[in-house]
């Protein structure tokens, strides 16, 4: 009877241990961009763990995020839609799985008070991240819509946070940045003004993706990643104050400050995702790819029809 008792105890212990043992390990590369914050919320609030995921989140600059994927250091990442075009065109195979957010004024261009229009930037110095990043692409997009190209300005490569700080300190004629750093510029009107944002030019939207190998080997975990993201978005709606505090803490902001940044974007729920991948995603990817080719960021356009696998959002 003692042996049976031991066996039962061992079996119960095994059952208790199963959830932790069954958790799939995955490392995700992101930045401090406000739009990615629900991923942090999903980790800190225990949503990932509840859904069988052992998630590690790493802050990796967008300019080198693809290198982290290529090295195997991370399996998944969050970035802008056009960046996946760049990565795949440059041999880093990745597949988008679900949409995270759309920018509604959260990305923008700061200029000095004397700059009346974007066309006035011809020959001026603009701080922006390196080619292949969202701020550089945003700069190219804004310039193209105003009859200019990146060749018409002098680009100083700076990440969004430092670009905003340098601009406030009086450096450079313009700066490309995003929330929460864009709000730092909003709060210092004496330094300059925000001449254009994604409210004027809607072209920044973020998606989450992983390597094809990780997806093929871990379909259950991939579904859990999408499920966790949507649950995090639902948590924000249900308990905004607590959610903002958690997400703000990750970027050293109060919940109130974080909320101020969040008003300039929209996190995308399951229904919004279904609409996005029904046509808008491919249409935008085509226009973005043509501009990326034009400015020399890519040498050829990859097969755009293979850049997304939205079946996990159903």
Secondary structure as a PSIPRED ss2 file (coil, helix, strand):
# PSIPRED VFORMAT (PSIPRED V4.0)

   1 X C   1.000  0.000  0.000
   2 X H   0.000  1.000  0.000
   3 X H   0.000  1.000  0.000
   4 X H   0.000  1.000  0.000
   5 X H   0.000  1.000  0.000
   6 X H   0.000  1.000  0.000
   7 X H   0.000  1.000  0.000
   8 X H   0.000  1.000  0.000
   9 X H   0.000  1.000  0.000
  10 X H   0.000  1.000  0.000
  11 X H   0.000  1.000  0.000
  12 X H   0.000  1.000  0.000
  13 X H   0.000  1.000  0.000
  14 X H   0.000  1.000  0.000
  15 X H   0.000  1.000  0.000
  16 X H   0.000  1.000  0.000
  17 X H   0.000  1.000  0.000
  18 X H   0.000  1.000  0.000
  19 X H   0.000  1.000  0.000
  20 X H   0.000  1.000  0.000
  21 X H   0.000  1.000  0.000
  22 X H   0.000  1.000  0.000
  23 X C   1.000  0.000  0.000
  24 X E   0.000  0.000  1.000
  25 X E   0.000  0.000  1.000
  26 X E   0.000  0.000  1.000
  27 X E   0.000  0.000  1.000
  28 X E   0.000  0.000  1.000
  29 X E   0.000  0.000  1.000
  30 X E   0.000  0.000  1.000
  31 X C   1.000  0.000  0.000
  32 X C   1.000  0.000  0.000
  33 X C   1.000  0.000  0.000
  34 X H   0.000  1.000  0.000
  35 X H   0.000  1.000  0.000
  36 X H   0.000  1.000  0.000
  37 X H   0.000  1.000  0.000
  38 X H   0.000  1.000  0.000
  39 X H   0.000  1.000  0.000
  40 X H   0.000  1.000  0.000
  41 X H   0.000  1.000  0.000
  42 X H   0.000  1.000  0.000
  43 X H   0.000  1.000  0.000
  44 X H   0.000  1.000  0.000
  45 X C   1.000  0.000  0.000
  46 X C   1.000  0.000  0.000
  47 X H   0.000  1.000  0.000
  48 X H   0.000  1.000  0.000
  49 X H   0.000  1.000  0.000
  50 X H   0.000  1.000  0.000
  51 X C   1.000  0.000  0.000
  52 X C   1.000  0.000  0.000
  53 X E   0.000  0.000  1.000
  54 X E   0.000  0.000  1.000
  55 X E   0.000  0.000  1.000
  56 X E   0.000  0.000  1.000
  57 X E   0.000  0.000  1.000
  58 X E   0.000  0.000  1.000
  59 X E   0.000  0.000  1.000
  60 X C   1.000  0.000  0.000
  61 X C   1.000  0.000  0.000
  62 X H   0.000  1.000  0.000
  63 X H   0.000  1.000  0.000
  64 X H   0.000  1.000  0.000
  65 X H   0.000  1.000  0.000
  66 X H   0.000  1.000  0.000
  67 X H   0.000  1.000  0.000
  68 X H   0.000  1.000  0.000
  69 X H   0.000  1.000  0.000
  70 X H   0.000  1.000  0.000
  71 X H   0.000  1.000  0.000
  72 X C   1.000  0.000  0.000
  73 X C   1.000  0.000  0.000
  74 X C   1.000  0.000  0.000
  75 X C   1.000  0.000  0.000
  76 X E   0.000  0.000  1.000
  77 X E   0.000  0.000  1.000
  78 X E   0.000  0.000  1.000
  79 X E   0.000  0.000  1.000
  80 X E   0.000  0.000  1.000
  81 X H   0.000  1.000  0.000
  82 X H   0.000  1.000  0.000
  83 X H   0.000  1.000  0.000
  84 X H   0.000  1.000  0.000
  85 X H   0.000  1.000  0.000
  86 X H   0.000  1.000  0.000
  87 X H   0.000  1.000  0.000
  88 X H   0.000  1.000  0.000
  89 X H   0.000  1.000  0.000
  90 X C   1.000  0.000  0.000
  91 X C   1.000  0.000  0.000
  92 X C   1.000  0.000  0.000
  93 X C   1.000  0.000  0.000
  94 X C   1.000  0.000  0.000
  95 X E   0.000  0.000  1.000
  96 X E   0.000  0.000  1.000
  97 X E   0.000  0.000  1.000
  98 X E   0.000  0.000  1.000
  99 X E   0.000  0.000  1.000
 100 X E   0.000  0.000  1.000
 101 X E   0.000  0.000  1.000
 102 X E   0.000  0.000  1.000
 103 X E   0.000  0.000  1.000
 104 X C   1.000  0.000  0.000
 105 X C   1.000  0.000  0.000
 106 X C   1.000  0.000  0.000
 107 X E   0.000  0.000  1.000
 108 X E   0.000  0.000  1.000
 109 X E   0.000  0.000  1.000
 110 X E   0.000  0.000  1.000
 111 X E   0.000  0.000  1.000
 112 X C   1.000  0.000  0.000
 113 X C   1.000  0.000  0.000
 114 X C   1.000  0.000  0.000
 115 X C   1.000  0.000  0.000
 116 X C   1.000  0.000  0.000
 117 X C   1.000  0.000  0.000
 118 X H   0.000  1.000  0.000
 119 X H   0.000  1.000  0.000
 120 X H   0.000  1.000  0.000
 121 X H   0.000  1.000  0.000
 122 X C   1.000  0.000  0.000
 123 X C   1.000  0.000  0.000
 124 X C   1.000  0.000  0.000
 125 X E   0.000  0.000  1.000
 126 X E   0.000  0.000  1.000
 127 X E   0.000  0.000  1.000
 128 X E   0.000  0.000  1.000
 129 X C   1.000  0.000  0.000
 130 X C   1.000  0.000  0.000
 131 X C   1.000  0.000  0.000
 132 X C   1.000  0.000  0.000
 133 X C   1.000  0.000  0.000
 134 X H   0.000  1.000  0.000
 135 X H   0.000  1.000  0.000
 136 X H   0.000  1.000  0.000
 137 X H   0.000  1.000  0.000
 138 X H   0.000  1.000  0.000
 139 X H   0.000  1.000  0.000
 140 X H   0.000  1.000  0.000
 141 X H   0.000  1.000  0.000
 142 X H   0.000  1.000  0.000
 143 X H   0.000  1.000  0.000
 144 X H   0.000  1.000  0.000
 145 X C   1.000  0.000  0.000
 146 X C   1.000  0.000  0.000
 147 X C   1.000  0.000  0.000
 148 X C   1.000  0.000  0.000
 149 X C   1.000  0.000  0.000
 150 X H   0.000  1.000  0.000
 151 X H   0.000  1.000  0.000
 152 X H   0.000  1.000  0.000
 153 X C   1.000  0.000  0.000
 154 X E   0.000  0.000  1.000
 155 X E   0.000  0.000  1.000
 156 X E   0.000  0.000  1.000
 157 X E   0.000  0.000  1.000
 158 X C   1.000  0.000  0.000
 159 X C   1.000  0.000  0.000
 160 X H   0.000  1.000  0.000
 161 X H   0.000  1.000  0.000
 162 X H   0.000  1.000  0.000
 163 X H   0.000  1.000  0.000
 164 X H   0.000  1.000  0.000
 165 X H   0.000  1.000  0.000
 166 X H   0.000  1.000  0.000
 167 X H   0.000  1.000  0.000
 168 X H   0.000  1.000  0.000
 169 X C   1.000  0.000  0.000
 170 X C   1.000  0.000  0.000
 171 X C   1.000  0.000  0.000
 172 X C   1.000  0.000  0.000
 173 X C   1.000  0.000  0.000
 174 X E   0.000  0.000  1.000
 175 X E   0.000  0.000  1.000
 176 X E   0.000  0.000  1.000
 177 X E   0.000  0.000  1.000
 178 X E   0.000  0.000  1.000
 179 X C   1.000  0.000  0.000
 180 X C   1.000  0.000  0.000
 181 X H   0.000  1.000  0.000
 182 X H   0.000  1.000  0.000
 183 X H   0.000  1.000  0.000
 184 X H   0.000  1.000  0.000
 185 X H   0.000  1.000  0.000
 186 X H   0.000  1.000  0.000
 187 X C   1.000  0.000  0.000
 188 X C   1.000  0.000  0.000
 189 X C   1.000  0.000  0.000
 190 X C   1.000  0.000  0.000
 191 X C   1.000  0.000  0.000
 192 X C   1.000  0.000  0.000
 193 X E   0.000  0.000  1.000
 194 X E   0.000  0.000  1.000
 195 X E   0.000  0.000  1.000
 196 X E   0.000  0.000  1.000
 197 X E   0.000  0.000  1.000
 198 X C   1.000  0.000  0.000
 199 X C   1.000  0.000  0.000
 200 X C   1.000  0.000  0.000
 201 X C   1.000  0.000  0.000
 202 X C   1.000  0.000  0.000
 203 X C   1.000  0.000  0.000
 204 X C   1.000  0.000  0.000
 205 X E   0.000  0.000  1.000
 206 X E   0.000  0.000  1.000
 207 X E   0.000  0.000  1.000
 208 X E   0.000  0.000  1.000
 209 X E   0.000  0.000  1.000
 210 X E   0.000  0.000  1.000
 211 X C   1.000  0.000  0.000
 212 X H   0.000  1.000  0.000
 213 X H   0.000  1.000  0.000
 214 X H   0.000  1.000  0.000
 215 X H   0.000  1.000  0.000
 216 X H   0.000  1.000  0.000
 217 X H   0.000  1.000  0.000
 218 X C   1.000  0.000  0.000
 219 X H   0.000  1.000  0.000
 220 X H   0.000  1.000  0.000
 221 X H   0.000  1.000  0.000
 222 X H   0.000  1.000  0.000
 223 X H   0.000  1.000  0.000
 224 X H   0.000  1.000  0.000
 225 X H   0.000  1.000  0.000
 226 X H   0.000  1.000  0.000
 227 X H   0.000  1.000  0.000
 228 X H   0.000  1.000  0.000
 229 X H   0.000  1.000  0.000
 230 X H   0.000  1.000  0.000
 231 X H   0.000  1.000  0.000
 232 X H   0.000  1.000  0.000
 233 X H   0.000  1.000  0.000
 234 X H   0.000  1.000  0.000
 235 X H   0.000  1.000  0.000
 236 X H   0.000  1.000  0.000
 237 X H   0.000  1.000  0.000
 238 X H   0.000  1.000  0.000
 239 X C   1.000  0.000  0.000
 240 X H   0.000  1.000  0.000
 241 X H   0.000  1.000  0.000
 242 X H   0.000  1.000  0.000
 243 X H   0.000  1.000  0.000
 244 X H   0.000  1.000  0.000
 245 X H   0.000  1.000  0.000
 246 X H   0.000  1.000  0.000
 247 X H   0.000  1.000  0.000
 248 X H   0.000  1.000  0.000
 249 X H   0.000  1.000  0.000
 250 X H   0.000  1.000  0.000
 251 X C   1.000  0.000  0.000
 252 X C   1.000  0.000  0.000
 253 X C   1.000  0.000  0.000
 254 X C   1.000  0.000  0.000
 255 X H   0.000  1.000  0.000
 256 X H   0.000  1.000  0.000
 257 X H   0.000  1.000  0.000
 258 X H   0.000  1.000  0.000
 259 X H   0.000  1.000  0.000
 260 X H   0.000  1.000  0.000
 261 X H   0.000  1.000  0.000
 262 X H   0.000  1.000  0.000
 263 X C   1.000  0.000  0.000
 264 X C   1.000  0.000  0.000
 265 X E   0.000  0.000  1.000
 266 X E   0.000  0.000  1.000
 267 X E   0.000  0.000  1.000
 268 X C   1.000  0.000  0.000
 269 X C   1.000  0.000  0.000
 270 X H   0.000  1.000  0.000
 271 X H   0.000  1.000  0.000
 272 X H   0.000  1.000  0.000
 273 X H   0.000  1.000  0.000
 274 X H   0.000  1.000  0.000
 275 X H   0.000  1.000  0.000
 276 X H   0.000  1.000  0.000
 277 X H   0.000  1.000  0.000
 278 X H   0.000  1.000  0.000
 279 X H   0.000  1.000  0.000
 280 X H   0.000  1.000  0.000
 281 X H   0.000  1.000  0.000
 282 X H   0.000  1.000  0.000
 283 X H   0.000  1.000  0.000
 284 X H   0.000  1.000  0.000
 285 X H   0.000  1.000  0.000
 286 X H   0.000  1.000  0.000
 287 X H   0.000  1.000  0.000
 288 X H   0.000  1.000  0.000
 289 X H   0.000  1.000  0.000
 290 X H   0.000  1.000  0.000
 291 X H   0.000  1.000  0.000
 292 X H   0.000  1.000  0.000
 293 X H   0.000  1.000  0.000
 294 X H   0.000  1.000  0.000
 295 X C   1.000  0.000  0.000
 296 X C   1.000  0.000  0.000
 297 X C   1.000  0.000  0.000
 298 X C   1.000  0.000  0.000
 299 X C   1.000  0.000  0.000
 300 X C   1.000  0.000  0.000
 301 X C   1.000  0.000  0.000
 302 X C   1.000  0.000  0.000
 303 X C   1.000  0.000  0.000
 304 X H   0.000  1.000  0.000
 305 X H   0.000  1.000  0.000
 306 X H   0.000  1.000  0.000
 307 X C   1.000  0.000  0.000
 308 X E   0.000  0.000  1.000
 309 X C   1.000  0.000  0.000
 310 X H   0.000  1.000  0.000
 311 X H   0.000  1.000  0.000
 312 X H   0.000  1.000  0.000
 313 X H   0.000  1.000  0.000
 314 X C   1.000  0.000  0.000
